[in-house]
């Protein structure tokens, strides 16, 4: 036994294992161009004009990565000291600051040079530019706090400069690299002063630009994440009455910042012992700025109001108060005046002394902020004469209303009033704002009168937005729902092209108001308790609209179903099959003809069929071509039937069907006589098969979404197999004229190799060989290339597909206008133009830039029209709506004929441009007529 074990062990260890040598990896060395040193060349200039030209050329020649020698800096500084023209010195100062932003450039050494130049400079403009350069250099070295402190101290010294430009840029520097708590040396009795206090001292400067710069510097602190002190609040409030709009803008923004930082801090009310929360006080003061004389201030105030979510409800509600003010007193209504007289028990007779004496004078500054500040702010904002202010006020009103249900109910009247605005963008904004508040508000009958009037708007976008909003709102009464229904039916009569949007609105109205729709059903379906009513016409879009509302209300209200007549059930089944997205699935207990959930069963059956079919393709590459061809023909035929029967699984089934068509054509191509014996394949039938394969692979690549990288690699390899046969055909027929085709083929081959290596996928045996001889294909002779291609063609075989993602989606387009159902021709004068409106919706489109409108004339000429980007409306991430028009023109015809309009997708594969139809062409009858003389 031991001898046997020893013999077996010796046999195992004596076996020789021969390993295949691993391919040597090729390294590609990339030699980067050496970095060049830039020169400024100021030594040979004879005038200031030439010096300025050289400086401009030097600025344009600066490229990231260039080396800046110290000699360039020295040359700039020396020329600065010698130059007499202030414009040139200012340009040099600007360049010194720009050099500090160049990577790997030491900005620390340049700070001292700029400081020396600043000491001897007399021009205020040049001083301001030098200080700005110091600001840029200081921001370039954030880790050097000592250097930044010295720059800030230097800027403080120049704050006493009489020129406003110098003081402004000094304040900008302090805000850019300083901090509020940082202390600097003060010239007063206190040795040190915080930087924020220093900046606050310039809020009362005599120049408005300096005052605005001081507030902007403090705003820079906040933008850099530094905390501001509350002590600046009162000074900012005082600056709201400044004569210059820039100061008021900056002060208002600072109040907004402090309201977010210290919302619950108490601030005193002027001439009163009361105190208010800072966020309430700041909100009231910003509200007061909605009445500012400047449009920019009013717009900014309206924008800032929307983000103050912590305001007290009493201040918030005052923004919608429409009480009028007269002589700083609130006007009283006639009822209020009569009530006061009745309560006093006497009337003014004129016999009482000082009965009609004038009231005491009031100081405007002493009136309560509640009456002046927040009172009617949004009313004034939404009634402003500038649309920018109205839009900003609407946005802020919607934002604040979305945070409070009570305020949303108060604000709905103000928003609905904006539906009658003269500007379309404001109307759209009002519609979308009310739609965002749908969970808080319920529409009343008087409000619907204003809302439904917008349905007659000329703008299609406005009408669609209003119908989408109506479908999501809550209606108060049955009369409200009735008004909506009849207004939508009238809207359908005026704009029949909007029928899909109207049907969708009817669907939502029925599903959201089932119990309000119940008493309206007999009237809508024309039911009579004693007499049979005629069956409505299913071609009537208005009748279909009513059915949409009734069927969707029946889901939550089963009583509706009991009113259905026999023809109503027939119409239900028809619409449920033709418009499944709009007609709900009613239960079997409510008299549904179909069995329970048959669609889900059919859906699972189709998926299992696809899985079984794909698993049977594993042995396809090893089959004989004569066996593979009938198998592929059967599979393609079965998949075509599955695509027609089941719509939900049709994209995946259609994808597999198209792919198998390419393999079937490839099999037929290889079965052609003489292909496998490497003879000439330059045959018209072969070239036709190749073109069909290339067209189908383009369709697979561009018209389907969700394709896995494995399946994408199979599609690319199929396309390149056809490309290999195509280039072989061209080289055999005429080797001298295929250089460009050869270059394109090699680029595609290299791209395929890179894609397979990136995704770590295996290549087909055909391409394993071609990748191994890629160098010979690039540099070899024609005879050698033909030899390699003929050898590769022998290993071409059909290949199966994995379909790792079974939820593939297809790019589709539905053209709603023109419909092609009209027999009345469009008549126009010969040589002139006529427009045909085009309305379409797109599904699963990632980029609308490739969408084209194709016009095909009876003389077989076709034209592609690119719709404007603004004609597309994005409904969902992959869903778009197109509202455009096609311009038609032609010479005189002997009789009327049809012009075909279709939607295509333009794709590019290298230099090849192809168009793929997304919908069937619609025939439009056209009849050009002769021009009158």
WOPE-V991514 format. One record per backbone hydrogen bond with DSSP energy under -1.0 kcal/mol. NH is the residue of the N-H (numbers start at 1). CO is the residue of the C=O. E is the energy in kcal/mol with one decimal. If there is no record, write none. Layout:
# WOPE-V991514
NH CO E
NH CO E
This chain:
# WOPE-V991514
5 1 -2.1
6 2 -2.4
7 3 -2.3
8 4 -2.2
9 5 -2.3
10 6 -2.3
11 7 -1.9
12 8 -2.1
13 9 -2.3
14 10 -1.3
38 67 -1.4
51 47 -2.0
52 48 -2.2
53 49 -2.0
54 50 -2.3
55 51 -2.0
56 52 -2.1
57 53 -2.1
58 54 -2.3
59 55 -2.1
60 56 -1.9
61 57 -1.7
66 63 -2.2
67 36 -1.4
73 69 -1.0
74 70 -2.3
75 71 -2.3
76 72 -2.2
77 73 -2.3
78 74 -2.4
79 75 -2.1
80 76 -2.0
81 77 -2.0
82 78 -1.2
83 79 -2.1
89 85 -1.8
90 86 -2.3
91 87 -1.7
92 88 -2.2
93 89 -2.3
94 90 -1.9
95 91 -2.2
96 92 -2.2
97 93 -1.4
98 94 -2.1
99 95 -2.3
101 98 -1.4
102 99 -1.2
105 102 -1.3
114 110 -2.2
115 111 -2.2
116 112 -1.9
117 113 -2.0
118 114 -1.9
119 115 -1.2
120 116 -1.0
127 123 -2.1
128 124 -2.5
129 125 -1.8
130 126 -2.5
131 127 -2.5
132 128 -2.0
133 129 -2.0
134 130 -2.1
135 131 -1.9
136 132 -2.0
137 133 -2.6
138 134 -2.5
139 135 -1.9
140 136 -1.1
144 141 -1.2
145 143 -1.4
148 144 -1.9
149 145 -2.2
150 146 -1.8
151 147 -1.9
152 148 -2.5
153 149 -2.3
154 150 -1.9
155 151 -2.3
156 152 -2.3
157 153 -1.4
158 154 -1.1
159 156 -1.1
161 158 -1.5
167 163 -1.6
168 164 -2.7
169 165 -2.2
170 166 -1.9
171 167 -2.2
172 168 -2.2
173 169 -2.0
174 170 -2.2
175 171 -2.2
176 172 -1.4
177 173 -2.0
178 174 -2.0
184 193 -2.4
186 191 -1.8
193 184 -2.1
195 182 -2.4
196 180 -1.4
198 194 -2.0
199 195 -2.6
200 196 -2.3
201 197 -1.4
202 199 -1.2
203 200 -1.3
205 202 -1.3
211 207 -1.8
212 208 -2.4
213 209 -1.9
214 210 -2.0
215 211 -1.6
216 212 -2.4
217 213 -2.1
218 214 -1.5
219 215 -2.0
220 216 -1.8
221 217 -1.3
222 218 -1.5
223 219 -2.2
224 220 -1.7
225 222 -1.6
226 221 -2.7
233 230 -1.9
236 232 -2.1
237 233 -2.2
238 234 -1.9
239 235 -1.4
240 237 -1.1
241 238 -1.2
242 239 -1.6
248 244 -1.8
249 245 -2.8
250 246 -2.3
251 247 -2.6
252 248 -2.2
253 249 -2.1
254 250 -1.9
255 251 -2.1
256 252 -2.0
257 253 -2.1
258 254 -2.5
259 255 -2.1
260 256 -1.1
261 257 -2.0
262 258 -2.9
267 276 -2.9
269 274 -2.3
272 269 -1.2
276 267 -2.7
278 265 -2.7
279 263 -1.9
281 277 -2.7
282 278 -3.2
283 279 -1.9
284 280 -2.2
285 281 -2.0
286 282 -2.3
287 283 -2.3
288 284 -1.7
290 287 -1.6
291 288 -1.2
292 289 -1.7
298 294 -2.1
299 295 -2.7
300 296 -2.4
301 297 -2.6
302 298 -2.3
303 299 -1.9
304 300 -2.5
305 301 -1.6
307 304 -1.1
308 305 -1.3
309 307 -1.5
316 312 -2.1
317 313 -2.9
319 316 -1.0
320 317 -1.3
321 318 -1.4
326 329 -3.5
329 326 -1.5
331 324 -2.2
337 333 -2.3
338 334 -2.4
339 335 -2.1
340 336 -2.0
341 337 -2.2
342 338 -2.3
343 339 -2.2
344 340 -2.0
345 341 -1.3
355 352 -1.5
366 363 -2.0
371 368 -1.2
372 368 -1.2
373 369 -2.1
376 318 -2.7
377 374 -1.7
378 319 -1.1
379 319 -1.2
380 376 -2.5
381 377 -2.2
382 378 -2.5
384 381 -1.0
390 386 -1.8
391 387 -2.8
392 388 -2.1
393 389 -2.6
394 390 -2.2
395 391 -2.4
396 392 -2.3
397 393 -2.5
398 394 -2.4
399 395 -2.2
400 396 -2.5
401 397 -2.2
402 398 -1.8
403 400 -1.1
408 404 -1.7
409 405 -1.8
410 406 -1.5
411 407 -2.0
415 411 -2.1
416 412 -2.6
417 413 -1.9
419 416 -1.8
420 417 -1.1
421 418 -1.6
427 423 -1.9
428 424 -2.7
429 425 -2.1
430 426 -2.4
431 427 -2.3
432 428 -2.7
433 429 -2.3
434 430 -2.3
435 431 -1.8
436 432 -1.5
438 435 -1.3
440 437 -1.8
441 437 -1.4
443 474 -2.9
448 444 -1.7
449 445 -1.0
451 447 -2.1
452 448 -3.1
454 451 -1.5
455 452 -1.2
456 453 -1.1
457 454 -2.1
463 459 -1.9
464 460 -2.6
465 461 -2.2
466 462 -2.3
467 463 -2.2
468 464 -2.3
469 465 -2.1
470 466 -2.7
471 467 -1.9
472 469 -1.1
476 443 -1.8
481 477 -1.5
482 478 -2.4
483 479 -2.4
484 480 -2.1
485 481 -2.3
486 482 -2.3
487 483 -2.2
488 484 -2.2
489 485 -2.1
490 486 -2.0
491 487 -2.1
492 488 -2.1
493 489 -1.5
494 490 -1.8
495 491 -2.7
498 495 -1.9
499 496 -1.2
502 498 -2.3
503 499 -2.8
504 500 -2.1
505 501 -1.9
506 502 -2.6
507 503 -2.3
508 504 -2.1
509 505 -2.5
510 506 -2.3
511 507 -2.2
512 508 -2.0
513 509 -1.4
517 513 -1.6
518 514 -1.1
520 517 -1.0
521 518 -1.1
524 520 -2.4
525 521 -2.7
527 522 -2.6
540 537 -1.5
544 540 -1.7
545 541 -1.9
546 542 -1.9
547 543 -2.2
548 544 -2.1
549 545 -1.6
550 546 -2.4
551 547 -3.0
552 548 -1.6
553 549 -1.6
554 550 -1.5
557 553 -1.3
560 557 -1.9
563 560 -1.4
564 561 -1.8
569 565 -1.7
570 566 -2.0
571 567 -2.4
572 568 -2.0
573 569 -2.4
574 570 -2.0
575 571 -2.5
576 572 -2.7
577 573 -1.4
578 574 -2.2
579 575 -3.2
582 579 -1.2
583 579 -1.8
590 587 -1.0
591 588 -1.5
598 595 -1.1
601 597 -1.3
602 598 -2.8
603 599 -2.6
604 600 -2.4
605 601 -2.4
606 602 -2.3
607 603 -1.9
608 604 -2.4
609 605 -2.3
610 606 -2.4
611 607 -2.5
612 608 -2.5
613 609 -2.5
614 610 -2.7
615 611 -2.3
616 612 -1.4
617 614 -1.6
618 615 -1.1
620 617 -1.4
623 620 -1.4
628 624 -2.6
629 625 -1.9
631 627 -1.2
632 628 -2.4
633 629 -2.2
634 630 -1.9
635 631 -2.2
636 632 -2.5
637 633 -1.9
638 634 -2.3
639 635 -2.4
640 636 -1.9
641 637 -1.4
642 638 -2.1
643 639 -2.3
644 640 -1.4
645 641 -1.7
646 642 -2.4
653 649 -2.5
654 650 -3.2
655 651 -2.2
656 652 -2.3
657 653 -2.4
658 654 -2.8
659 655 -2.3
660 656 -2.6
661 657 -1.7
662 658 -1.7
663 659 -1.7
664 660 -2.3
665 661 -2.8
666 662 -2.2
667 663 -2.1
668 664 -2.5
669 665 -2.3
670 666 -2.1
671 667 -1.5
675 672 -1.8
678 675 -1.6
679 674 -2.1
683 681 -2.3
687 683 -2.5
688 684 -2.1
689 685 -2.0
690 686 -2.1
691 687 -2.1
692 688 -1.9
693 689 -2.1
694 690 -2.4
695 691 -2.3
696 692 -2.2
697 693 -2.4
698 694 -1.8
699 695 -1.8
700 696 -2.2
701 697 -1.9
702 698 -2.2
703 699 -2.2
705 809 -3.4
712 708 -2.4
713 709 -2.0
714 710 -1.7
715 711 -2.1
716 712 -2.3
717 713 -2.4
718 714 -2.1
719 715 -2.4
720 716 -2.3
721 717 -1.9
722 718 -2.0
723 719 -2.0
724 720 -2.3
725 721 -2.0
726 722 -2.0
727 723 -2.7
728 724 -2.0
729 725 -1.9
730 726 -2.2
731 727 -2.4
732 728 -1.7
733 729 -2.0
734 730 -2.5
737 734 -1.2
742 738 -2.1
743 739 -2.1
744 740 -2.2
745 741 -2.2
746 742 -2.4
747 743 -2.1
748 744 -2.1
749 745 -2.3
750 746 -2.4
751 747 -2.3
752 748 -2.2
753 749 -2.1
754 750 -2.3
755 751 -2.2
756 752 -2.4
757 753 -2.2
758 754 -2.3
759 755 -2.0
761 756 -2.5
768 764 -2.1
769 765 -1.6
770 766 -1.6
771 767 -2.8
772 768 -1.2
773 769 -1.2
774 771 -1.0
777 773 -1.9
778 774 -1.6
779 775 -2.2
780 776 -2.4
785 781 -2.4
786 782 -2.6
787 783 -1.8
788 784 -2.2
789 785 -2.6
790 786 -2.5
791 787 -1.8
792 788 -2.1
793 789 -2.3
795 792 -1.2
796 793 -1.6
809 705 -1.9
811 703 -2.6
812 843 -1.7
813 918 -1.1
814 841 -2.6
816 839 -2.6
817 839 -1.9
826 925 -2.7
830 929 -2.9
831 890 -1.7
832 829 -2.0
834 888 -1.9
836 886 -2.7
838 884 -2.9
839 817 -2.3
840 882 -2.3
841 814 -2.1
842 880 -2.9
843 812 -2.3
845 878 -1.9
851 848 -1.4
852 904 -2.6
853 865 -3.0
854 902 -2.8
855 863 -2.7
856 900 -2.9
857 861 -2.9
860 857 -1.7
863 855 -2.1
865 853 -2.7
871 868 -1.4
872 869 -1.3
873 881 -2.8
875 879 -2.2
876 879 -1.8
879 876 -1.0
880 842 -1.5
881 873 -2.4
882 840 -3.4
883 871 -2.0
884 838 -2.9
886 836 -2.6
888 834 -3.2
897 926 -2.3
899 924 -2.6
900 856 -2.4
901 922 -2.5
902 854 -2.3
904 852 -2.4
905 916 -2.4
906 850 -3.0
907 914 -2.9
909 912 -2.6
912 909 -1.8
914 907 -2.5
916 905 -1.9
918 903 -2.9
922 901 -2.9
924 899 -2.5
926 897 -3.4
927 826 -2.7
929 828 -2.7
